[in-house]
Amino acid sequence: MKNTISRLVGAACLLAGAASMPAAAVPVTSLVGATPLTTPVKNIFGTGPFNFAPGITWSSNGSDAAFGSTDGYGFDANGDWDYNKTLVATNDSTSSMTFTFDTAVSGFGGFLNWAPGSGEASIAAYDVNHALIESLVLSFLTDGSLNSGAFYGFQE
């Protein structure tokens, strides 16, 4: 069964360095020298928190969010992801996902897709006190092919 996602899905998270995130960060489409992490296979729906990797916790405020899902997802005109992608996702236009890091990082990001016909989707970086550092509204469109998307993140 294919689910339709209305917000945002990330297939992997990447971390760069161990420096602290300063009061400013810039949106990036790649992280040079980053450590790639693969989303764990869990097939769990719910808010979490769930352990993404050592020192990284994922949570959502949407009860139908997916963590480590291997189900296929559709993104309207932005194509579909098949069962070869393990992902984290929100399934409505009002919920969000959070990745929390136990130690400071100088950058993070992931391979993303979103459903452009389902409202606005964005990514953001917050400091340890939950103050917004930077945000980016996603507006990219893919060619609609299978497993398409784009890498976005932030780096100090």
C-alpha positions as CSV (number, residue, x, y, z in Angstrom):
1,M,0.0,0.0,0.0
2,K,1.4,3.4,-0.9
3,N,0.9,6.3,1.5
4,T,0.6,9.9,0.4
5,I,2.7,12.3,2.4
6,S,1.6,15.9,2.6
7,R,4.6,17.5,4.2
8,L,8.2,16.4,4.2
9,V,10.2,13.2,4.2
10,G,13.9,12.8,4.9
11,A,15.8,9.7,3.9
12,A,19.1,10.3,5.7
13,C,20.7,12.8,8.0
14,L,24.3,13.9,7.7
15,L,26.4,15.5,10.3
16,A,29.5,17.7,9.9
17,G,32.1,18.4,12.6
18,A,31.7,18.8,16.3
19,A,31.8,22.6,16.5
20,S,28.9,24.4,18.1
21,M,26.2,26.0,15.9
22,P,26.7,29.8,16.1
23,A,24.0,32.4,16.1
24,A,24.0,32.2,12.2
25,A,23.8,29.3,9.8
26,V,23.4,29.2,6.0
27,P,21.2,26.8,4.0
28,V,23.3,24.3,2.0
29,T,22.7,21.7,-0.7
30,S,25.6,19.6,0.4
31,L,27.9,19.1,3.4
32,V,31.6,18.6,2.5
33,G,33.3,16.2,4.9
34,A,30.1,15.1,6.6
35,T,29.4,11.7,8.0
36,P,26.5,10.0,6.2
37,L,23.9,8.3,8.4
38,T,21.2,5.9,7.1
39,T,17.8,6.1,8.5
40,P,17.3,3.0,10.6
41,V,14.6,0.5,9.6
42,K,11.9,0.6,12.3
43,N,8.5,0.9,10.6
44,I,7.0,2.8,13.6
45,F,4.2,5.3,13.5
46,G,3.9,7.8,16.3
47,T,5.5,10.8,17.9
48,G,8.6,9.2,19.5
49,P,11.1,10.1,20.7
50,F,13.1,7.4,18.8
51,N,16.9,6.9,18.6
52,F,17.9,7.8,15.0
53,A,21.6,7.1,15.7
54,P,23.9,7.3,18.8
55,G,23.5,10.9,20.1
56,I,20.6,11.8,17.7
57,T,17.0,11.6,18.7
58,W,14.0,12.0,16.3
59,S,10.5,13.1,17.4
60,S,7.4,14.5,15.9
61,N,4.3,16.3,17.1
62,G,2.1,14.4,14.7
63,S,0.7,11.1,15.9
64,D,0.7,9.6,12.4
65,A,4.4,10.5,11.7
66,A,6.6,7.7,10.4
67,F,10.0,6.7,11.8
68,G,12.2,4.3,9.8
69,S,9.4,3.5,7.4
70,T,10.0,1.3,4.4
71,D,6.5,1.9,2.9
72,G,6.3,3.7,-0.4
73,Y,5.3,7.4,-0.3
74,G,3.8,9.7,-2.9
75,F,4.7,13.4,-3.3
76,D,2.0,14.6,-5.7
77,A,3.9,16.1,-8.8
78,N,7.3,15.5,-7.1
79,G,7.1,11.7,-7.8
80,D,7.1,8.7,-5.5
81,W,9.6,7.0,-3.2
82,D,9.5,3.2,-3.4
83,Y,10.3,0.6,-0.8
84,N,14.1,1.0,-1.3
85,K,14.1,4.2,0.8
86,T,14.0,4.1,4.6
87,L,12.6,7.4,5.8
88,V,11.2,9.6,8.5
89,A,8.0,11.6,7.6
90,T,5.1,13.7,8.7
91,N,1.7,12.8,7.2
92,D,-0.2,16.1,7.5
93,S,0.2,19.8,6.8
94,T,0.3,20.9,10.5
95,S,2.9,18.5,12.1
96,S,6.6,18.7,12.3
97,M,9.7,16.5,13.0
98,T,12.7,17.3,15.2
99,F,16.2,15.9,15.2
100,T,18.0,16.6,18.5
101,F,21.7,16.2,18.9
102,D,23.4,15.3,22.2
103,T,26.5,17.2,21.2
104,A,27.1,20.3,19.2
105,V,27.3,20.0,15.4
106,S,28.5,22.5,12.8
107,G,26.0,21.2,10.1
108,F,23.3,18.8,9.3
109,G,20.9,17.9,6.5
110,G,19.2,15.2,4.6
111,F,17.8,14.0,1.3
112,L,14.3,15.4,1.2
113,N,11.1,15.3,-0.8
114,W,7.7,17.0,-0.2
115,A,4.3,17.2,-1.7
116,P,4.0,20.7,-3.3
117,G,0.2,20.5,-3.5
118,S,-0.3,20.1,0.2
119,G,0.8,23.3,1.7
120,E,4.2,24.8,2.7
121,A,7.1,22.6,4.0
122,S,10.2,24.0,5.6
123,I,13.3,23.0,7.5
124,A,14.9,25.0,10.3
125,A,17.9,25.1,12.7
126,Y,17.5,25.9,16.4
127,D,20.1,26.5,19.1
128,V,20.3,24.7,22.4
129,N,17.8,27.1,23.9
130,H,15.3,26.4,21.1
131,A,15.8,29.9,19.5
132,L,15.5,29.9,15.7
133,I,18.8,30.3,14.0
134,E,17.7,29.9,10.3
135,S,14.9,28.4,8.3
136,L,14.2,27.6,4.7
137,V,10.9,27.1,2.9
138,L,11.2,24.2,0.5
139,S,10.1,25.1,-3.0
140,F,12.0,22.7,-5.2
141,L,10.3,20.6,-7.8
142,T,11.6,17.3,-9.1
143,D,11.0,15.8,-12.5
144,G,8.5,13.5,-10.9
145,S,10.7,10.4,-11.3
146,L,10.9,7.6,-8.8
147,N,13.1,8.3,-5.7
148,S,13.8,11.9,-6.7
149,G,14.4,14.7,-4.2
150,A,17.0,17.1,-3.1
151,F,19.6,17.5,-0.3
152,Y,19.1,20.5,2.0
153,G,20.6,21.4,5.4
154,F,22.4,24.0,7.3
155,Q,26.0,24.7,8.1
156,E,27.7,27.3,10.3
